[in-house]
Amino acid sequence: MLNKRLLIKNLLAHNAENSFYDKKRKINFNERDGKAKFLKHVCALANSNPENNSYIVIGVEDKDNTIVGVDFFDDSKIQNLVNAYLVNPPYITYENILFPNLPPEKVVGLVCIKPNHGKLCSLRKNIWKYYGGMVFFREGSISAPRSFDIEIKDLNSAQVKAIEDNSQNNVKHTLDGVFDFFKQNENYHPNYYVFKEYFVVCWAGKKKHTPTQDYYSRVNIELINEHVKLFYSALDEVQINITENEFTIIEYVHLGLYETYKYYPLEKLTIRFKNNMSYELDSEMLFNPPQFSKRTLHHIYNINISLLQKLENNTKLTETQKADLLKLPATLLLCYFNGFDKALTILENAKLLLKNHSAEVYMRYKESMRISRKIKYN
């Protein structure tokens, strides 16, 4: 099984950007041009590598290969993006890889593009400045448009196989990974489970008791052999279920108004371990937004608009208004789910105001935007 951290090191150490490997400082999936450039590179790498994996490493300085990391990327719907915009889309994965010298909140992103076995990949429809029907190939370190009838050739299989063979796990890596995880999470009751006599999954989290269910927050989950990390913040609530072949995380969101707060299932992520020494991540959106009285929501909507105007005018807030501001991201999101179409745009435009006001409000803003993105992609 590939040691993904070792694979990244081997790619960086022995290869300039080429026809099977690309590196990026970051990728902005929130902007149309960022999505378009990502799709261009995926298309080019898929066409240039019909019989072997190709890779994009994210979080690396282009000039000197310094590993600087990026924020954890939890968008499991990235395959949906590729399927929507590419003809003969390759199968891709995006994994968050831990590096010990990075700050705890940073990881290196690794995109693996599985071979398309001779099927020509092209853009399905227009996006940004690229037109539907365009075909891209790698020319050295550049993803360039090429003729539609160009012959697909296998040029890299032997070289990529050698790199992957040199990036396999061993027992010492596994034990070191388990001990490091337990040490880093000693205050959050770390656990581990071994699947199929090989895959070691460690997890830790802060347990929260409610009258009906127990939940975990600030959850770290790591597939030790693969150096793949999943993370849920202190604002998240999740449940973890384990069977012989599956590790399942169900994420909940705590939403409501006044005294009607409840836990609503948001998304189920299942790590399914197979007998052929492989695994897959399968996500399912479960969210069914709560519905409230339009009159009540209209009142709350106007309060939120007023609060944002006060922030913009640097008006001093009362303690009650400060408490309402903490709820503003979640309540505007509720308004959006209940038919207030402008509520999400208002929340997006309030980013700098909330960021400049306090770290706690901004953290809640990011959490609400994360939920909206998950539901949007689904």
BATI-946061 format. One record per residue: y, z, x of N, C-alpha, C, O in turn; residue in three letters. Coordinates in steps of 0.02 Angstrom, whole numbers, plus 50000, padded with zeros to 5 digits. Last residue first. Layout:
N
YZXYZXYZXYZXALA/...
// end
This chain:
378
509414981948811508824981348768508944976548711508494975448670ASN/510714981548857510224977148889509604976348846509294971048844TYR/511264991348770511514984548770511004979748799510874974448771LYS/510605003048806510495000348739510724993148735510414989148700ILE/511075004448937510355004048924510225000748856509794996448850LYS/512455005248916512174999548952511434998748939511184993148931ARG/512555017548847512765011348813512475005148848512275000448815SER/512135026348947511745025648885511915019148850511475015548826ILE/513165024449039512475022949059512035021948997511635017348994ARG/514245029248969514225022148985513525020049005513315014448991MET/513905042848964513955039048902513925031548915513615027848876SER/513965045749102513345046649065513355042649000512855039448983GLU/515295043449132514785039249163514125039849127513755034849121LYS/515865053949054516025046949040515485042349069515245037849035TYR/515375064849120515145063649052515305056549030514935053448991ARG/516075063349238515355063249241515065061849171514585058149164MET/517375065149191517175058549217516415057949221516145052549208TYR/517355078549157517465073649105517235066749128516935062949090VAL/517135083849287516655085049233516725079949177516235077249153GLU/518255080349362517595077649381517095078449325516675074049316ALA/519745075749271519275080649299518615077449314518415072449282SER/520765065249274520855071649240520395077049269520625082349290HIS/520375053649335520935057449365521025064349335521325068749365ASN/519395049549246519215050949316519755055249349519605059749387LYS/520115047149131519625052549131519435054549202519325060449217LEU/520905036349175521215042349147520735048249150520935053749171LEU/519935026949212520365029949264520705036249239520795041049276LEU/519295024149084518935026449144519385030049193519235035649214LYS/519715018848966519955025648983519655028249048519765034049066ALA/519075007148942519765006748968520035013548990520525013949026ASN/517895012048885517875008448950518565008348982518635009349042GLU/518395017148764518085021648813518065018348882518225021648932LEU/518825005348704519305010748717519035015548770519395017648815ILE/517584999048691518104996048734518635001248752518865001448809THR/516985007748600516695006948666517195003948714517235005948772LEU/517785006348484517715012848518517455012148589517685015748634ALA/517814994848413518304995448468518205001748509518495002448562LYS/516874996648310516744991848364517204992648424517004991248481ASP/516165007948230516845007548257516825003148319516755005648375PHE/514815009248192515205003548167515925003248189516284998648168GLY/514135019448251514225019748179514715014448153515005015248099ASN/514185018048386513535017148354513585016948278513125014548244PHE/515535021448403515315014548415514645013248381514555007948352TYR/515475035148377515875030848334515665023548341515605019948291CYS/514695039048486514425039848418514815035348369514525032248325LEU/515625036448587514995032748586514675033148516514405028148491LEU/516565045948555516755038848550516125034448549516115029348515LEU/515775057248584515985055948515516235048848505516115045848452THR/515565056248724514995056148678515205054548606514855050848572ALA/516915056748774516465051048788515885050548739515725045148714PRO/517415069448714517675062848698517205057048715517095052748672LEU/517075081948750516635078648702516825071448690516445067648659LYS/518115085448832517445085348861516955081648815516475078648839LEU/519145085548740519125080148789518435079748822518205074248839LEU/518935097348671518825090948635518765085148685518385080448673ASP/519335106148772518635106348748518465099848712517915097148720ALA/520675102748779520255101848838519515101748819519125097848845LYS/521085106748653521105099648669520685098148731520375092848736GLN/520955120648667520555117048617520525109648632519995106648626THR/521905122948765521205124348781520745120748731520225118248749GLU/523085109048769522885115848751522145116848769521805112048786THR/523795099148900523315100048845523195107448832523215111548878LEU/525325091248936524875096948949524435098148888524675098248831LYS/525435073848960525575079548917525075085148931524475083948936THR/525405061449024525405067649064525605073749024525925078349050ASN/525205050548948525895052848952525965059248993526505062248996ASN/523825049348954524235043948982524955046048992525295043849038GLU/523455060848885523295060148956523735054848989523985055849044LEU/523925057448758524205063248792524065062948867524495064548908LYS/523085046648730523805045448736524155051248771524615050148810GLN/521875053348722521985048448776522725046848785522955045848841LEU/522105060848606521985064148671522105059448729522405061348779LEU/522215050848509522795055148524522715058648591523195059248629SER/520925045948509521475041448527522085045648547522425044048596ILE/520255057448462520125054948530520675050248553520885050548611ASN/520765058248333520885063848379520785061448451521185063048496ILE/520245046448279520975047148287521155052848335521635052248373ASN/518875049848280519105044048316519865044548329520095043248385TYR/518845060348189518695061648260518945055948304519205057148358ILE/519145053148070519565058848092519465060148166519955061048203HIS/518075044348067518755041648073519235047048096519685045748136HIS/517015053048048517075049548111517775046648121518035046448177LEU/517255057047915517245062047970517355058648037517745061048078THR/517135044647851517755048447846517805053547903518325054147935ARG/515825040747877516365036747906517025040547904517435039947949LYS/514575052447917515085050347869515645046647904515915048947954SER/513325045748030513755050948002514255047947953514335041947949PHE/511745043248105512275040648063512665046448031512365051348008GLN/511035041548269511175045448208511765042648170512225039848200PRO/510095027348330510695031548330510795035348265510655032648211PRO/508655027348405508875025848337509495030148324509425036048309ASN/507815022448551508405025348520508545022748450508545016648438PHE/506825018448634506625022148574507215023948529507125026748475LEU/506285005848741506865008948710506665012048643506375008648601MET/505175007148872505225005748800505825009448772505875015648778GLU/504505001149025505005004948988505035002548916504934996648901SER/503375002749153503474999649087503965004049048503855010049040ASP/502864998849311503325002949273503474999249208503684993449208LEU/501264998949390501804995449356502225000449318501985005649295GLU/500244997749539500535001449483501074997149451501314992349481TYR/498684996149629499354993949610499604998149553499215001849521SER/497334997349658497835000149705498534997349692498924996449738MET/496594993549550496634988849606497184990849656497454986649692ASN/496695002249445496125003149491496164998649552495804999649601ASN/498405007849419497825003549407497285004749460497415007649513LYS/499565017649330499205016549392498535013049379498165014849333PHE/501125016649261500425015549247500055013649311500225008649343ARG/502415025549207502155022949270501395022649261501065027749253ILE/503525023149077502825024549094502665021449161502745015349171THR/504875029148990504675025649052503975027849071503845033849079LEU/505765027948844505135030248873504975025948934504935019748929LYS/507345033348785506935028348818506305031648846506325037348870GLU/507825042648685508205036848707507745031448735507755025748713LEU/507645053748549507325050148604507695043748621507865039848576PRO/508845066048522508605059548499508265056048558508565055448611TYR/509145082248471508885078148525508595071748497508155071848454TYR/510695086248385509965085748389509785081748452510205078348481LYS/512015094648302511745091748364510985091848363510675096848344TYR/512805099248198512245094848182511945091548245511645086148240THR/513975106348198513345110148201512725105748192512185108348179GLU/514925094048268514975100948244514305104548252514085105748308TYR/513835080648287514515082948272514475090048245514055091748203LEU/512805073248417512945076048352513665077848345514075076848390GLY/511505072548541512085069848506512175073248439511705075848409LEU/510705071548682510905076948636511555074848603512085075248633HIS/509365060848718510085061948718510255067048664509985066948609VAL/507915060048824508245061648761508995062048771509235063448826TYR/506565051148894507255053548901507565054448832507495050248788GLU/504985053748947505375051948888506065055248894506125061348899ILE/503875047949064504505051649056504845049148993504985043248987ILE/502205048549118502685046249067503285050949064503205057049061THR/500955042149209501475047149215502055044749171502355039649185PHE/499225038449188499935037249174500365043449185500155049149172GLU/497885041349200498115035049228498865033949222499125029149249ASN/497675054049145497295052049204497595045949239497555045349300GLU/499345059349103498645058149086498295055849150498605055749204THR/500775068849072500325066249123499625065249093499355069849062ILE/502485069149030501795069449007501345065949058501525060649084ASN/504035076749016503565073549062502855074549035502665080149019ILE/505635074448945504975077348941504505073348984504565067248989GLN/507365077448983506775073248981506155077548969506155083548982VAL/509075076248977508505080248956507905075748949507935070748912GLU/510515075449086509945072449050509445077749029509395083149058ASP/511415081749164511615080649094511045077649053511085077448991LEU/510895081749289510935088249256511135087549183511025092149143ALA/509945066049290510475070749310510435077249272510015078249229SER/508495059549358508855061049296509335066749311509135071749341TYR/507735047149458508155053049454508485053549386508715048549358PHE/506445041049562506765041049496507155047449490506935052649514LEU/506035031949708506325037949677506575036349607506875031149595LYS/504795027549822505185025449764505405031749726505015036249714VAL/503885027749927504585029849938505045027349883505615025349895HIS/502565025549908502995019749902503725021349917504135016749921GLU/501985038049921501745032549963502205026549964502245022950013ASN/502715045449821502755046949892502555041049935502915039249982ILE/503755043249700503115040549718503085040649794503385036549828LEU/504665056449630504585052049687503855049849693503395053949691GLU/505945063049533505265060549533505195055649591505625051349601ILE/506985075949483506815071349537506085069449531505655073749524ASN/508065080849357507375079349374507345074249431507635068849427VAL/509045088149280509075087349353508385086049382508145089649426ARG/507975095249152508565091849175508575091949251508175095349283SER/506705095549029506905096349099507555092449110507665087149082TYR/506255105348883506505099348916506645100948989506705106749009TYR/505235110648750505495111948817505695105248848505335100248842ASP/505605112948574505315109448630505595112048696506125115148697GLN/506145122148480505605117648460505245114448519504635113248516THR/507145130248536506685133048485506085128648469505565131148448PRO/507085126548713507405126048648506915128848596506325129748612THR/507305128548887506935130448827507365129448765507955131348764HIS/507225118749028507675121048976507265122448912506925117948887LYS/506995118249204506705118749137507195121749088507555126549104LYS/507405106549321507625112949293507395113249220507585109049179LYS/506105099049422506665099049376506825106049351506435110649358GLY/505075087349509505385093949505505965093549457506295088349451ALA/503645078649570504205079249525504445086549524504065091149536TRP/502665066349653502975072949653503545073049603503895068049595CYS/501195057449659501835058049624502065065249627501715069849606VAL/500225047249753500465054149750501155054149717501625051249744VAL/498855037049739499555037649723499755044949714499465048349672PHE/497445040049764497895037249814498635038649800498995041149843TYR/496585043149663496415045549730496875042749784496715043149844GLU/497215040049544496755035149573496575036749646496445032249686LYS/498535051149576498235046349531497785041549571497965039449626PHE/498975067749594498695062049629498335057549578497895059849541VAL/500475076849580499855074649548499625068349584500035064149603TYR/501525091349601501275084849621500645083249583500305087749556TYR/503105100149587502405099149571502185092449599502595088349620ASN/504415112349611504095105949625503355105949609503005110949616PRO/505535120949553504825121249536504465114549548504225111449501HIS/506795120449610506685117149546505945116249530505745111449498TYR/507005124749737507305128749684507175125949614507405128749564ASN/506445115149820506115121549814506395125949758506045130349733GLU/506685101949854506725103849784506425110749770506175112049716ASN/506505100249989507155098249961507245100649889507805101249865GLN/505165104350002505695107950036506375106450004506775111049994LYS/504475094649929504445101749909505005105749940505295110149908PHE/504805083150005504995083649935505005090949913505485093149881PHE/504205086050128504935085050125505175085950053505695089050041ASP/502845086350090503175092450116503935091950113504275096750096PHE/502675072750050502565078250003502925084550027503275087849987VAL/502965065850172503355064650112503285070250061503785072150031GLY/501975070550257502675071950274503115071050212503585074850201ASP/500865064950191500945072250195501665074150211501945078750181LEU/501155050950209501065053950142501185061450144501555064050102THR/501215049150347501795047450305501755050950238502245053650212HIS/499895052950379500465056950404501085055550362501455060150344LYS/499115042650322499075049550296499675053750318499925057650278VAL/500125027650300499585031350331499625038650306500105040450273ASN/500555011150232500585018450235500045021250281499565017850298ASN/501224996250310500744999850269500805007350280501065009550331GLN/501934986350375502304991350336501844995350290502064997550236SER/501274975950429501534980850476501914986550441502184990950474ASN/501044968050320500474971450350500704976950398500354981950407ASP/502344963050301502064967650252501464971450280501384977350266GLU/502454954750415502934960150404502644965350356502694971350369ILE/501394945850392501394949850452501874955850445501714961350467ALA/501814939850273501194943750274501174948350335500964954050330LYS/502944932850318503034938450271502414942850270502474948950266VAL/502304923350402502794928050429502894934050384502924939750408GLN/501474916350312501184919750371501664924950398501454930550415ALA/502394911050215501854915750197501594919650257501504925750252SER/503424901750229503534908550254502934913250246502984919050267ASN/503324889250172503504889550243503454896650273503444897450334LEU/502854878550053502694885350076502814885650151502434882650190ASP/504024868849958503554869650014503464877050031503914881050024LYS/504434858049830504384865149848503844865849902503284863549892ILE/505504844049833504824846549840504834853849863505184855549910GLU/506774840949712506574842449780505874845449781505674848949734ILE/507374837349593506704834649607506474836049678506024832649703ASP/508654842749593508164845449546507454843249563506974846849548PHE/509464846749747509234841849698508674844749656508274848749680SER/510344862649758509974856949785509754852349728509854853849670ARG/511504875349808511234870849756510894864849789511124862349840PRO/511004889149916511404883149903511084878949848510474878849841ALA/511184903649994510854901049933511274895249908511824896149883SER/511014906150168511434904050112510994901650055510504898050065ILE/510374907950287510584913950252510984912450189511264917050159SER/509434893750273509584899250319509764905450280509344908050243GLY/509564889850121509684886150182509914891150235510504892650240GLU/508614891749977508904895050035508964890050092508484886550110ARG/509124883549825508634884849878509004888649934509614888749937PHE/509364881249649509584883849713508994884649761508444886349739PHE/509904870849517509334873249557509604875449624510024872049654VAL/510624870249353510704870449426510084873549459509784878149432MET/510454871749217510094866349249510154866349325509784862749359GLY/512084877549179511394877049160511054870949190511344865449189GLY/513164881249319513004877649257512254877649243511844877749289TYR/514284893649377513664889949385513444887149317513534890349265TYR/515324902049364515494895249385514864890949396514904885449422LYS/514654911249233515214911149281515354903849300515504899849256TRP/513324902249176513564908949189514064908649245513914905949299ILE/512404891649065512994892949107513104900349116513004904349070ASN/510594892449076511224891449041511794893249087511694896049140LYS/509524892749164509394890849095510034888949058510044884449016ARG/509334887549330509744891149281509624888349211509624882249201LEU/507614887049390508294884349382508674888549332508384892649296SER/506154885149488506594889749452507304886749449507554884149499CYS/504634876849484505334876449503505764880849458505724880349397LEU/503134883849534503554882149476504284882349496504534887349521LYS/502374888249643502514881149636502944879149577503104873249571GLY/502264902549627501684898049633501844890949613501504887949571HIS/503194912249632503164908449569502634903049571502554899349522ASN/503054928849701503004921549706502904918149638502574920849594PRO/504304941349662503604939349668503554931649667503964928349635LYS/505474949749744505414943749703504704940949714504544938549768ILE/506164965549749505584961549769505504955849719505454957049658CYS/507524974149804507304969349753506734965349782506804962049834VAL/507994989949838507534984749862507314980549803506984982949757LEU/509355000049885509034996049833508594990649864508804987249911GLY/509385016049952509415008949968509035005149913508465006849896VAL/510445029349890509795026349904509915019249930510475016849930VAL/511355044649869511315037649889510595035549905510195039549929LYS/511435058149848511555053849790511505046349806511595042149762GLU/511225064249973510715064849921510805060049862510315058049830PRO/511685052650107511835058250061511335058350004511045053149987PRO/510405047250226510915045850175511085052250136510665056750133LEU/509355049950307510025050850335510585049450286511175050350302ASN/508165046950237508345053950250509055054950276509335060350266PRO/508145036550097508205036650170508485043450189508995045650161PHE/507225030149958507545035749993507575034550068507105031950098LEU/507535016649853507145019049911507545024449947508125023449965ILE/507285010449699507755014749736507375018349792506945022549778ASN/506914993649656506695000349670507215003949712507535001049756GLU/506624980949546507164984249583506964991449593506864995149544TYR/505614966249539505694973549532506294975749572506464972949623THR/505194951049454505564954749504505544962249488505474964249430ILE/504414935749435504374942849418504724946749473504564945949532TYR/505474921249407504974925049445504944932149417505384934349380PRO/505644909849269505884915649307505324919049346504764919549322PRO/505754896449215505214898449260505424904549302505394904249363ASN/507514897549205506914893949184506374895249237506524895049296VAL/508574911649182508214907249226507624903949191507264907149152LEU/509184920549092509604915549125509224910649169509514905749192TYR/508244929349038508734926248994509094920349026509294915748991ALA/507524934049146507184929849096507684926049053507554920449032ASN/508514941849209508234935949243507904931249193507984925249197VAL/508694951749111509264947649134509004941249166509254935849151LEU/507424957449106507694954049046508274949449065508334943949037ASN/507344963349230506914957549218507154953749156507104947649154GLN/508194974149212508414968749256507994962449247508234956949255ILE/508034985649141508034979349103508234973449146508424968149120LYS/508174997549203507504994749203507474988149167506934985149162SER/509365003849294509314998849241508634995349245508534990849286ASP/509725013349385509185015049339509095009849284508775011249233ASP/510145015749545510195010649493509595011449447509025010249467PHE/511145026649641510505025649608510585020749550511045021549509PHE/512345018549747512165023249694511485021549665511275015749665ASP/511825014349915512185012949853511985018349803511535022349815VAL/511905013950098511655015950032512105013749975512675011649984GLY/512085010850229512595015150198512385017450128512655022350102VAL/511435006350374511195008050307511685013150277511705018950297ILE/512054992950469512105000150455511895001550383512134998350337THR/512054979650510511444982350479511464989950469510944993050461ASN/513264974350551512874978150600512244981350573511924985350607ASP/513774966050445513914964650515513424967950563513184964850611LYS/513404970950318513184964250339513254963350415512824960050445ASP/512704986450277513274982850302513054976250334512564976150372GLU/511724989050133511724987950205512354984150225512524979150193VAL/511344989150001511594995350030511634995050105511595000250139GLY/509864980549969510544982049945510754988849971510384993749964ILE/508874966850006509004973850023509734975250008510184971750031VAL/507754956349930508474957549938508554965049951508324969149911ILE/506354945849972506664952349964507434951849968507704947750005TYR/504804938049919505444937949954505834944049933505674947149882SER/503044934649935503604938749911504234937149950504194935150009ASN/502404917749930502474924349960503054928049929503514925049901ASN/502404904949878501754908149888501804915149919501284918149934GLU/503694899749867503244898849810502584902649817502234903549767PRO/505104902049916504514905949932504004905549876503894910449841ASN/506174895149868506034894549940505404898049961505174897250018SER/506254899149736506084892249751505894891249824505494886849840ASN/506604912749751505994910949716505774903849733505184902549744ALA/507844911549816507284914649851506614913049818506114911949852LEU/508604905349714508514902149780507914905049817507524901249846ALA/508544914849609508304907949599508154904649666507624901549674CYS/509164925749671508474926349646508164919349638507594918249658VAL/510444920449695510014922349751509284922949730508834920849767HIS/510874918249562510854912749610510374914349667509964910249686LYS/510874931249511510404926349484510334920349530509794917549537LEU/511934936649587511264939449593510744934349569510234933349602PHE/512994928949540512804928449611512104931149622511714928349661LYS/513014933249405512894926249422512664925349494512204921649508ALA/513314946849414512664944749385512504937549407511934936049425LYS/514604945649469514084949149505513384947349480512934946249520GLY/515294938949369515194935449432514654938949474514284935549510ASP/515264948749267514924942349256514804938649323514274935749332ARG/514914965749309515374960049304514984953549301514434952949328GLU/513914974849327514354975849269514834970049259515144969449205ASN/513224973249442512914970649382513354971349320513184968749267PHE/513654970449596513994973049536513694969749474513874964249455ASN/512874975749740512874970749687513174973849625512974979249605ILE/513264978149915513164980649847513124974649800513324969149818LYS/512914972150034513244978750036513164982049968513034988049964ARG/511324964250053511974964750020512254971750030511884976650033LYS/510204951950118510454958750116511154958750087511534953950096LYS/508664942950103509394943150099509604950550097509204954850077ASP/507294932650144507594939350146508354938850145508644934850182TYR/506784920350162506384924950121506694931950116506404936550088PHE/507664912950239507424909850177506984914450136506814912650079SER/508774925850299508414919550307508154917250239508404919350187ASN/509664937050402509564934350335509274927350340509494923350381GLU/508624941250544509274939850514509134937350443508564935850426ALA/507374953150579507564946950545508304946850527508564951650498ASN/506994965350627506704959450658506944952850627506724947550649HIS/507624975950561507564976150633507384969350663507604967750718ALA/507574973550424508224974050457508164973250532508594970350565LEU/506194973250401506604967550383507274967650421507494962550446LEU/505834986050444505564980150479505974973950463506094969750507ASN/506524993950351506674994550423506434988450461506784985850505LYS/505864990050234506584988750242506774989050316507154984750340ILE/504574994850264504684987750252505414985950262505574980950295LEU/504795008550267504595005150328504694997650323504894994350371LEU/505065010350131505565012150181505425008550247505885005950279ARG/503865006350073504465002350061505025004050111505404999650131LYS/502335003750123502835008950132503515005550129503715002150177ASN/501114995950024501714995350064502115001850065502205005050013LEU/499405000050042500005000050000500625000050044500665003650094MET/
// end
